[in-house]
Amino acid sequence: MALVLQLLPLLLARAHGDAGASLVGHPGDRVNLSCAGVSYPIRWAWAPSFPACRGLSKGRRPILWASASGIPTVPSFLPFAGRLRSLDPAVRQLELLLSAGDSGIFICKGHQEEESRTLLHVVGDTADCRTSEPSHGSVFLQVVIPLLGAGLALGVGALGVVWWMRRRAPPPPLPPLPTFALSPPYSSICESRVPDAHGGRGATRDSGGPGPGGAGKV
């Protein structure tokens, strides 16, 4: 019985990996994650310590898979894309470029379901991530509000300049008046009067006016 109690911690460590490994780093540091106590590692998972600060849910999420080609697969949509790489084809050691919010447990899982865990803490990560949100919001408002005010002032100034230029500009010239042709009744009356006048004079001369021809007839 005493022998079983002495071997129990060793058996648990072999089944669950090295649960006491821990790392501490700052954003921008590079740390190595080792898979200890696992014969054939096949994948890595990450359980964030402060998932709410990263907009994630609780629980594990895969971050790397071993591949038969020797090139491990890293999902492109995870926060570690571009910052996590395997140092060997067997995915036994990883290198991670730390960033804020990376704190959590990195789990190396083997072919026989054995695990190796490494606790990582990034300096500056806290569970009370709400304290940093108002500061970012206040900085955002401090930048956006003056820009909006300046844009509004420029818009009002531009409208004032346009209104002043329109008042100082001379009025547009009036369009030319339409030209009207003489009406047909007026032109016909004028044309009818001229022949009548010449005709009346000729008739007077032929009928009653004295002339050389008339005197000879008498």
BELMOWO-V796512 format. One record per backbone hydrogen bond with DSSP energy under -1.0 kcal/mol. CO is the residue of the C=O (numbers start at 1). NH is the residue of the N-H. If there is no record, write none. Layout:
co=CO nh=NH
co=CO nh=NH
//
This chain:
co=1 nh=5
co=2 nh=6
co=3 nh=7
co=4 nh=8
co=7 nh=11
co=8 nh=12
co=9 nh=13
co=10 nh=14
co=11 nh=15
co=12 nh=16
co=13 nh=17
co=17 nh=19
co=21 nh=119
co=23 nh=121
co=25 nh=123
co=26 nh=29
co=29 nh=98
co=31 nh=96
co=33 nh=94
co=40 nh=111
co=42 nh=66
co=43 nh=109
co=44 nh=63
co=44 nh=64
co=45 nh=107
co=46 nh=61
co=47 nh=105
co=51 nh=54
co=51 nh=56
co=61 nh=46
co=64 nh=44
co=65 nh=73
co=67 nh=70
co=73 nh=65
co=78 nh=81
co=80 nh=83
co=80 nh=84
co=83 nh=97
co=85 nh=95
co=88 nh=91
co=92 nh=35
co=93 nh=87
co=94 nh=33
co=95 nh=85
co=96 nh=31
co=98 nh=28
co=99 nh=102
co=103 nh=49
co=104 nh=120
co=105 nh=47
co=106 nh=118
co=107 nh=45
co=108 nh=116
co=109 nh=42
co=109 nh=43
co=110 nh=113
co=114 nh=110
co=116 nh=108
co=118 nh=106
co=119 nh=23
co=120 nh=104
co=121 nh=25
co=122 nh=125
co=127 nh=129
co=128 nh=131
co=130 nh=134
co=132 nh=136
co=133 nh=137
co=134 nh=138
co=135 nh=139
co=136 nh=140
co=137 nh=141
co=138 nh=142
co=139 nh=143
co=140 nh=144
co=141 nh=145
co=143 nh=147
co=144 nh=148
co=145 nh=149
co=146 nh=150
co=147 nh=151
co=148 nh=152
co=149 nh=153
co=150 nh=154
co=151 nh=155
co=152 nh=156
co=153 nh=157
co=154 nh=158
co=155 nh=159
co=156 nh=160
co=157 nh=161
co=158 nh=162
co=159 nh=163
co=160 nh=164
co=161 nh=165
co=162 nh=166
co=163 nh=167
co=164 nh=168
co=165 nh=169
co=183 nh=187
co=184 nh=188
co=185 nh=189
co=186 nh=190
co=187 nh=191
co=188 nh=192
co=189 nh=193
co=190 nh=194
co=192 nh=196
co=193 nh=197
co=194 nh=198
co=195 nh=199
co=196 nh=200
co=197 nh=201
co=198 nh=202
co=199 nh=203
co=200 nh=204
co=201 nh=205
co=202 nh=206
co=203 nh=207
co=204 nh=208
co=204 nh=209
co=211 nh=215
co=212 nh=216
co=213 nh=217
co=214 nh=218
//
